[in-house]
Amino acid sequence: MASDSQPLPSTSSPTSTENKGFQSWQRRFSLMTGLGLSKEEKAEQVIEAQRKQCEKWKFDLLHYSPAVVFMFQRLKTIGANVTPDHLVCMPCAKTQAGGFNPSLGVISLCQGLFLHKKHMETTIVHELVHMYDQCKFEADWSNLRHHACSEIRANSLSGDCHWSREFFDRFQTGFSKQHQVCIRRRAIQSVAANPRCPDPAAAERAVNEVWESCFNDTRPFDEIY
């Protein structure tokens, strides 16, 4: 039987549908090019791009870097249940590329501050050495000698002080005992930043006091990486 009721009017006209489609396209275009975005939106876009790059490099290194894979294996053999989630990509201050938080057992990877993937690799290995020292030797980070020892080991074993990093990334041109000079410099800088360190002279003393034993301790590696 035929109905006398009239169909309900459409809630969207062809024009409104076209407008929504255009607005969607305009938004995608703005996100791709940065045109038409506010300063806040541009900043968020940069942060997200840096996070994605950091996560991609992290994934690659966790699967294909011999040094990173080795450190994960060695940590697990001493009872540290370390997982990829313990390496966190995040925005940081521009003073360092990464860090180890002993109380949380988490390594921060400072997205946007890595010069290249190799830089991230040495940073991860550096921080994993700190994690190893925390688990294996129960390092007391308020003790300047403990901190100095771990910094000497981390800088030596991670590749942080390889001549290519010094020459190409830091523009350090000295070659006489370059590896040891780099380790001392970076270890003193790190210990000097310890809240328990009264001055740079105390940091240098701590590094000198433990230098011989800690520089020669390559655990868990058989030799300097």
BAFI-3210 file (N, C-alpha, C; in Angstrom, 3 decimals, decimal comma, padded with zeros to 6 digits):
// residues 225
n [1|2|3|4|5|6|7|8|9|10|11|12|13|14|15|16|17|18|19|20|21|22|23|24|25|26|27|28|29|30|31|32|33|34|35|36|37|38|39|40|41|42|43|44|45|46|47|48|49|50|51|52|53|54|55|56|57|58|59|60|61|62|63|64|65|66|67|68|69|70|71|72|73|74|75|76|77|78|79|80|81|82|83|84|85|86|87|88|89|90|91|92|93|94|95|96|97|98|99|100|101|102|103|104|105|106|107|108|109|110|111|112|113|114|115|116|117|118|119|120|121|122|123|124|125|126|127|128|129|130|131|132|133|134|135|136|137|138|139|140|141|142|143|144|145|146|147|148|149|150|151|152|153|154|155|156|157|158|159|160|161|162|163|164|165|166|167|168|169|170|171|172|173|174|175|176|177|178|179|180|181|182|183|184|185|186|187|188|189|190|191|192|193|194|195|196|197|198|199|200|201|202|203|204|205|206|207|208|209|210|211|212|213|214|215|216|217|218|219|220|221|222|223|224|225]
n.u [000,857|000,552|002,314|001,541|003,440|006,178|009,594|012,294|014,148|017,491|020,307|022,690|024,066|025,187|027,022|027,880|029,112|031,195|032,566|033,445|035,104|037,036|038,049|039,168|041,151|042,653|043,593|045,252|047,128|048,244|049,442|051,384|052,970|053,293|052,234|049,910|049,579|049,464|051,945|052,104|050,984|052,833|055,087|054,236|054,029|056,715|057,786|056,419|057,355|060,046|059,823|058,873|061,063|063,007|061,876|061,935|064,701|065,452|064,091|065,399|068,055|067,753|067,261|069,253|071,786|074,849|076,179|074,182|072,271|073,887|074,371|071,773|071,376|073,385|072,581|070,225|071,254|072,255|070,067|068,511|065,531|065,258|063,579|062,445|060,712|061,955|063,561|063,047|061,764|061,884|061,247|063,977|066,152|068,740|071,272|072,269|072,244|070,983|070,035|070,319|068,009|068,375|066,576|064,148|064,904|065,017|065,884|066,411|065,913|066,869|064,909|065,364|067,849|069,873|072,651|072,958|072,192|074,216|075,125|072,931|073,168|075,649|074,914|072,809|074,199|076,051|074,331|073,229|075,433|075,678|073,296|073,924|076,068|074,654|073,000|074,777|076,929|075,773|075,896|076,395|075,079|075,344|077,812|080,796|083,029|082,005|080,252|082,098|083,593|081,704|081,148|083,609|083,818|081,489|081,889|084,173|083,503|081,291|081,773|081,611|083,887|085,313|087,626|086,431|083,979|084,916|086,379|084,688|082,153|082,558|084,631|087,172|090,580|092,927|095,217|096,917|096,863|094,089|091,695|091,781|091,995|089,546|087,759|088,421|087,801|085,014|084,023|084,721|083,173|080,587|080,545|080,970|078,512|076,967|074,769|075,897|078,490|080,925|082,548|084,324|086,957|086,768|085,411|087,335|089,320|087,977|087,689|090,397|091,212|089,968|090,646|092,578|091,734|089,067|089,137|090,410|088,583|086,491|084,102|080,700|081,992|084,572|086,654|087,509|084,856]
n.v [-001,185|002,211|004,916|008,034|009,559|011,893|011,783|012,283|015,312|015,560|015,689|016,617|018,523|018,437|020,525|020,976|018,527|018,634|020,784|019,715|017,714|019,283|020,697|018,610|017,765|020,126|020,235|017,954|018,730|020,967|019,727|018,228|020,148|022,245|024,705|027,177|026,350|026,893|028,268|026,576|024,222|023,639|023,157|020,887|019,175|018,923|017,696|015,244|014,157|013,865|012,021|009,751|009,235|008,659|006,349|004,594|004,326|003,272|000,796|-000,438|-000,623|-002,190|-004,605|-005,066|-004,083|-005,254|-004,620|-003,494|-005,573|-007,526|-006,331|-006,318|-009,076|-009,775|-008,339|-009,651|-012,104|-011,548|-011,176|-008,931|-007,801|-006,466|-004,633|-003,479|-001,420|-000,154|001,694|004,880|007,150|010,631|014,210|016,328|018,458|020,332|019,300|016,764|013,521|011,343|009,389|007,615|006,577|005,642|005,040|004,453|002,661|003,195|004,202|007,225|008,446|011,029|012,471|013,954|014,985|013,416|012,982|011,141|007,694|006,062|007,608|007,403|004,669|004,434|005,940|004,431|002,050|003,117|003,970|001,521|000,234|001,654|000,740|-001,955|-001,824|-000,917|-003,125|-005,322|-004,546|-003,033|-000,178|002,876|005,843|008,221|008,167|009,465|008,137|005,669|006,596|007,828|005,609|004,110|005,929|006,100|003,485|003,333|005,326|004,348|001,759|001,987|003,097|005,761|007,304|006,758|007,475|008,539|009,607|011,625|013,215|013,814|014,455|015,999|017,599|017,357|017,376|016,235|013,499|012,032|009,577|009,699|008,270|007,752|010,390|011,485|009,883|010,556|013,327|013,376|011,782|013,279|015,574|014,478|013,503|015,866|017,044|015,707|015,989|015,613|016,356|018,663|020,429|020,908|020,045|018,066|016,158|015,507|014,413|012,120|010,653|010,229|008,658|006,182|005,410|003,515|000,840|000,845|001,617|-000,564|-002,538|-004,292|-005,594|-006,181|-006,943|-008,592|-007,107|-003,651|-002,127]
n.w [000,000|-000,808|000,681|002,221|003,450|003,417|002,302|004,635|004,803|003,564|005,738|004,959|002,434|-001,010|-001,169|001,505|002,029|000,192|001,271|003,716|002,762|001,488|003,685|005,124|003,337|003,255|005,860|005,946|004,056|005,316|007,525|006,234|004,978|006,753|006,327|007,193|009,789|013,343|015,644|017,840|016,822|014,816|016,394|017,784|015,620|014,830|017,127|017,089|014,695|015,348|017,412|016,037|014,354|016,257|017,467|015,291|014,730|017,193|017,173|014,995|015,977|018,273|017,132|015,216|015,921|016,916|019,352|021,003|021,119|022,321|024,860|025,927|026,148|028,009|030,242|030,874|031,655|034,154|035,626|035,093|033,984|031,375|028,853|025,563|026,305|028,373|027,269|026,450|024,191|024,183|024,512|025,387|027,410|025,778|026,541|026,688|025,088|026,065|028,988|032,141|034,482|037,632|039,746|038,528|036,638|033,942|030,635|029,059|025,800|023,904|021,792|018,601|019,142|018,302|016,232|014,228|013,374|014,413|016,499|018,246|018,770|020,205|022,411|023,537|024,216|026,021|028,132|028,804|029,862|032,257|033,416|033,640|035,492|037,679|038,224|038,393|040,085|042,041|042,022|043,695|043,163|044,444|045,464|044,561|043,547|042,694|040,725|038,999|038,161|036,704|034,677|033,379|032,378|030,781|028,824|027,658|026,713|025,063|022,595|022,466|022,607|020,361|017,733|015,430|016,301|017,945|016,140|013,862|014,950|017,266|016,714|017,769|017,535|018,445|018,533|020,095|022,418|022,258|022,873|025,688|026,626|025,832|027,304|029,967|029,955|029,393|031,475|033,761|033,294|033,540|036,208|037,551|037,240|039,021|041,747|044,260|043,982|044,863|043,360|040,181|040,576|042,515|041,075|039,161|040,819|041,755|039,385|038,730|040,901|040,544|038,054|036,888|037,579|036,681|033,988|032,885|033,282|031,397|031,454|030,440|028,113|026,201|025,349|024,608|022,966]
ca.u [000,000|001,353|002,341|001,445|004,507|007,241|010,939|012,936|015,179|018,865|020,977|023,906|023,929|026,443|027,971|028,479|030,003|032,384|033,304|034,115|036,198|038,084|038,668|040,008|042,333|043,427|044,273|046,351|048,132|048,917|050,301|052,519|053,822|053,443|051,567|048,603|049,543|049,898|053,260|051,943|050,772|054,109|055,957|053,742|054,368|058,148|057,987|055,912|058,291|061,250|059,500|058,805|062,428|063,650|061,335|062,405|066,102|065,498|063,682|066,480|069,226|067,416|067,237|070,370|073,071|075,486|076,507|072,937|071,734|074,780|074,134|070,487|071,584|074,204|071,762|069,281|071,973|072,496|068,771|067,813|064,466|065,183|062,787|062,449|059,951|062,842|064,202|061,919|062,010|061,213|061,935|064,887|066,982|069,796|072,561|072,729|071,425|070,282|070,356|069,811|067,381|068,554|065,421|063,094|065,465|064,604|066,839|065,770|066,532|066,429|064,514|065,721|069,197|070,864|073,226|072,770|071,822|075,380|075,110|071,961|073,703|076,623|074,185|072,102|075,181|076,555|073,367|073,087|076,568|075,262|072,297|074,675|076,791|073,635|072,515|075,879|077,810|074,991|076,533|075,783|075,299|075,694|079,238|081,464|083,938|081,157|079,779|083,252|083,946|080,720|081,305|084,813|083,476|080,465|082,494|085,172|082,947|080,143|082,157|081,467|085,182|085,996|088,225|085,524|083,021|085,639|086,824|083,614|080,987|082,925|085,702|088,378|091,586|094,107|095,247|097,772|096,046|092,771|090,645|091,848|091,711|088,102|087,082|088,639|087,058|083,574|083,728|084,793|081,990|079,394|080,624|080,821|077,086|076,324|074,417|076,763|079,844|081,038|083,211|084,993|088,184|086,376|085,095|088,609|089,959|087,265|088,052|091,794|091,352|089,471|090,946|093,312|090,927|087,817|089,455|090,798|087,442|085,674|082,875|080,599|082,706|085,898|087,589|086,841|084,012]
ca.v [000,000|003,421|005,774|009,451|010,307|012,425|011,448|013,324|016,034|015,164|016,594|017,143|018,858|018,237|021,601|020,752|017,377|019,117|021,622|018,837|017,072|020,277|020,992|017,465|017,841|021,291|019,857|017,034|019,533|021,778|018,855|017,802|021,269|023,210|025,952|027,381|025,856|027,822|027,932|025,416|023,050|023,345|022,567|019,524|018,401|018,628|016,731|013,949|013,651|013,452|010,794|008,653|008,934|008,027|005,004|003,780|003,998|002,385|-000,535|-000,986|-000,945|-003,303|-005,845|-005,277|-003,630|-006,314|-004,152|-003,325|-006,922|-008,163|-005,777|-006,833|-010,480|-009,831|-007,845|-010,705|-013,180|-011,180|-011,030|-007,679|-008,070|-005,260|-004,778|-002,233|-000,378|000,548|002,751|005,765|008,351|011,780|015,500|016,616|019,652|020,106|019,127|015,394|012,752|010,276|009,296|006,456|006,911|004,438|004,729|003,889|001,653|003,591|004,977|008,228|008,721|012,402|012,582|015,193|015,412|012,477|013,428|010,055|006,452|005,594|008,381|006,757|003,362|004,603|006,430|003,300|001,161|003,873|003,918|000,111|-000,061|002,156|-000,188|-003,165|-001,542|-000,832|-004,470|-006,240|-004,077|-002,215|001,137|003,931|007,019|009,360|008,001|009,990|007,124|004,733|007,291|008,008|004,311|003,751|006,835|005,665|002,254|003,593|006,079|003,510|000,545|002,258|003,687|007,212|007,967|006,347|008,659|009,130|010,446|012,800|014,061|014,279|014,977|016,964|018,426|017,225|016,993|015,609|012,056|011,375|008,957|010,327|007,503|008,013|011,813|011,652|009,238|011,394|014,589|013,149|011,260|014,407|016,408|013,822|013,463|017,246|017,366|014,982|016,931|015,408|016,798|020,075|021,249|020,103|019,453|016,825|015,206|015,055|013,531|010,841|009,943|009,802|007,630|004,866|005,280|002,314|-000,374|000,933|001,644|-001,924|-003,446|-004,214|-006,381|-007,594|-007,197|-009,184|-006,026|-002,385|-002,235]
ca.w [000,000|-000,926|001,870|001,934|004,142|002,578|002,811|005,436|004,055|003,851|006,679|004,345|001,027|-001,740|-000,867|002,824|001,893|-000,500|002,210|004,678|002,051|001,278|004,967|005,464|002,468|003,678|007,110|005,603|003,346|006,324|008,331|005,415|004,582|007,830|005,968|007,811|011,164|014,378|016,192|018,711|015,979|014,170|017,413|018,008|014,429|014,914|018,211|016,646|013,681|016,065|018,146|015,075|013,934|017,407|017,621|014,165|014,966|018,358|016,711|014,166|016,798|019,164|016,355|014,294|016,439|017,724|020,699|021,769|021,345|023,292|026,189|026,402|026,535|029,227|031,339|031,250|032,340|035,562|036,284|034,773|033,011|030,556|027,626|024,786|026,990|029,295|026,475|026,186|023,393|024,798|024,359|026,497|027,304|024,787|027,203|026,525|024,155|026,772|030,407|032,874|035,765|038,459|040,596|037,684|035,746|032,597|029,849|028,204|024,513|023,648|020,387|017,940|019,501|017,765|014,971|013,276|014,058|015,174|017,736|019,129|019,174|021,289|023,583|024,153|024,849|027,173|029,236|029,205|030,748|033,573|033,939|033,999|036,734|038,736|038,547|038,696|041,158|042,959|042,043|044,505|042,333|045,304|045,733|043,378|042,997|041,952|039,527|038,118|037,586|035,684|033,536|032,655|031,667|029,764|027,729|027,005|026,101|024,186|021,313|022,599|022,450|019,134|017,109|014,446|017,031|018,405|015,030|012,989|015,674|018,307|016,150|018,579|016,548|019,035|018,299|021,077|023,468|022,082|023,545|027,124|026,863|025,689|028,435|031,158|029,805|029,496|032,815|034,690|033,058|034,085|037,672|038,024|037,222|040,117|042,826|045,418|043,661|045,256|042,345|039,147|041,102|043,189|040,005|038,577|041,801|041,769|038,152|038,839|041,934|040,102|036,626|036,466|037,688|035,918|032,559|032,488|033,489|030,184|031,571|030,039|026,868|026,340|025,091|024,327|021,770]
c.u [000,891|001,237|002,274|002,584|005,593|008,600|011,523|014,009|016,573|019,512|022,249|023,657|025,232|027,477|028,658|029,441|031,306|033,245|034,081|035,308|037,362|038,823|039,595|041,290|043,251|044,216|045,458|047,478|048,926|049,879|051,540|053,493|054,122|052,766|050,202|048,492|049,977|051,285|053,188|051,774|052,060|055,062|055,549|054,096|055,838|058,419|057,548|056,837|059,572|061,008|059,487|060,198|063,185|063,181|061,823|063,851|066,238|065,151|064,813|067,656|068,965|067,442|068,535|071,724|073,699|075,751|075,258|072,331|072,560|074,510|072,803|070,634|072,324|073,407|070,791|069,977|072,263|071,183|068,026|066,798|064,231|064,443|062,904|061,695|060,797|063,651|063,096|062,366|061,218|061,949|062,799|065,503|068,176|071,181|073,111|071,764|070,646|070,681|069,738|069,268|067,450|067,321|064,288|063,597|065,145|065,706|066,060|066,602|065,992|066,164|064,865|067,136|070,280|071,345|072,993|072,487|072,983|075,482|074,116|072,493|074,689|075,947|073,471|073,084|075,756|075,611|073,128|074,252|076,263|074,248|072,957|075,396|075,840|073,229|073,625|076,639|077,094|075,634|075,714|076,080|075,553|077,163|080,005|082,414|083,157|080,716|080,919|083,615|082,984|080,834|082,544|084,485|082,499|081,045|083,498|084,540|081,866|080,528|082,029|082,770|085,992|086,487|087,268|084,471|083,677|085,929|085,649|082,456|081,344|084,071|086,929|089,472|092,844|094,077|096,116|096,922|094,623|091,681|090,618|091,513|090,204|087,360|087,213|087,777|085,573|083,180|083,736|083,574|080,749|079,398|080,454|079,358|076,308|076,008|075,297|078,199|079,990|081,649|083,912|086,270|087,889|086,036|086,369|089,340|089,312|087,625|089,475|091,961|090,940|089,890|091,514|092,422|089,697|088,055|089,781|089,679|086,493|084,388|081,653|081,288|084,043|086,980|086,799|086,150|084,465]
c.v [001,232|004,249|007,224|010,253|010,726|012,030|012,618|014,020|015,587|016,186|017,162|017,372|018,545|019,291|021,372|019,570|017,789|019,963|020,779|018,147|018,023|020,578|019,857|017,480|018,975|020,981|018,943|017,795|020,365|020,946|018,428|018,945|022,244|024,530|026,037|026,868|026,954|027,394|026,673|024,144|022,652|022,671|021,123|018,616|017,994|017,558|015,336|013,331|013,153|012,150|009,591|008,241|008,196|006,582|004,076|003,362|003,043|000,954|-001,194|-001,443|-002,102|-004,639|-006,127|-004,771|-004,734|-005,878|-004,021|-004,690|-007,644|-007,654|-006,241|-008,273|-010,577|-009,339|-008,925|-011,846|-012,843|-010,829|-009,746|-007,939|-006,837|-005,554|-003,477|-001,090|000,391|001,633|003,662|006,980|009,515|013,069|015,761|017,998|019,329|019,963|017,723|014,647|011,639|010,261|008,054|006,926|005,673|004,050|004,080|002,751|001,925|004,416|005,951|008,402|010,062|012,621|013,949|015,661|014,467|012,953|012,420|008,781|005,907|006,326|007,776|005,412|003,508|005,103|005,288|002,385|001,825|003,728|002,483|-000,335|000,458|001,206|-001,480|-002,958|-001,440|-002,237|-005,394|-005,823|-003,230|-000,831|002,120|005,249|008,278|009,312|008,408|008,984|006,080|005,350|007,439|006,698|003,935|004,654|006,473|004,448|002,531|004,339|005,240|002,402|000,814|002,671|005,196|007,940|007,419|007,591|009,324|010,004|011,748|013,757|014,660|014,939|016,066|017,875|018,484|016,662|016,357|014,101|011,312|010,890|009,511|009,610|007,814|009,462|012,075|011,077|010,089|012,668|014,386|012,623|012,389|015,313|015,795|013,818|014,867|017,670|016,626|015,965|016,798|015,916|018,285|020,970|020,351|019,436|018,130|015,749|014,647|014,115|012,154|010,013|009,414|008,639|006,239|004,541|003,923|001,078|-000,324|000,979|000,243|-002,943|-003,316|-005,055|-005,573|-007,914|-007,868|-008,126|-004,771|-002,482|-001,265]
c.w [000,000|000,331|001,437|002,575|003,172|003,149|003,575|004,620|004,476|004,766|006,091|002,872|000,325|-001,411|000,468|002,792|001,224|000,431|003,212|004,021|001,841|002,577|005,411|004,649|002,903|004,946|006,825|004,926|004,355|007,161|007,553|005,171|005,708|007,545|006,641|009,230|012,125|014,874|017,059|017,898|015,263|015,152|017,690|016,840|014,447|015,969|017,783|015,606|014,346|016,829|017,209|014,603|015,028|017,569|016,496|014,373|016,156|017,958|015,914|015,027|017,744|018,437|015,603|014,790|017,292|019,162|021,573|022,096|022,400|024,701|026,761|026,891|027,861|030,439|031,815|031,988|033,800|036,268|036,024|033,669|032,147|029,255|026,822|025,461|027,998|028,589|025,953|025,370|023,986|024,445|025,593|026,330|026,408|025,407|027,048|025,622|024,833|028,233|031,022|034,207|036,662|039,256|039,803|036,795|034,289|031,940|028,976|026,941|024,038|022,166|019,823|018,232|018,993|016,403|013,861|014,080|014,897|016,504|018,726|019,629|020,333|022,564|024,302|024,878|026,100|028,366|029,707|030,072|032,153|034,210|034,404|035,334|037,923|039,189|039,030|039,945|042,204|043,137|042,870|043,805|043,142|045,712|044,476|042,746|042,196|040,631|038,520|037,424|036,466|034,462|032,710|031,803|030,522|028,564|026,959|026,179|025,057|022,776|021,324|022,296|021,281|018,413|016,120|015,113|017,464|017,252|014,267|013,743|016,681|017,881|017,059|017,682|017,139|018,855|019,320|022,252|023,459|022,879|025,045|027,456|026,817|026,886|029,691|031,089|030,045|030,877|033,838|034,531|033,698|035,608|038,245|038,074|038,306|041,250|044,069|045,196|043,975|044,188|041,329|039,632|041,804|042,169|039,389|039,526|041,794|040,543|038,242|039,813|041,446|038,674|036,248|036,474|036,790|034,414|032,055|032,670|032,302|030,276|031,168|028,707|027,176|026,137|024,785|022,984|020,708]
res [m|a|s|d|s|q|p|l|p|s|t|s|s|p|t|s|t|e|n|k|g|f|q|s|w|q|r|r|f|s|l|m|t|g|l|g|l|s|k|e|e|k|a|e|q|v|i|e|a|q|r|k|q|c|e|k|w|k|f|d|l|l|h|y|s|p|a|v|v|f|m|f|q|r|l|k|t|i|g|a|n|v|t|p|d|h|l|v|c|m|p|c|a|k|t|q|a|g|g|f|n|p|s|l|g|v|i|s|l|c|q|g|l|f|l|h|k|k|h|m|e|t|t|i|v|h|e|l|v|h|m|y|d|q|c|k|f|e|a|d|w|s|n|l|r|h|h|a|c|s|e|i|r|a|n|s|l|s|g|d|c|h|w|s|r|e|f|f|d|r|f|q|t|g|f|s|k|q|h|q|v|c|i|r|r|r|a|i|q|s|v|a|a|n|p|r|c|p|d|p|a|a|a|e|r|a|v|n|e|v|w|e|s|c|f|n|d|t|r|p|f|d|e|i|y]
***
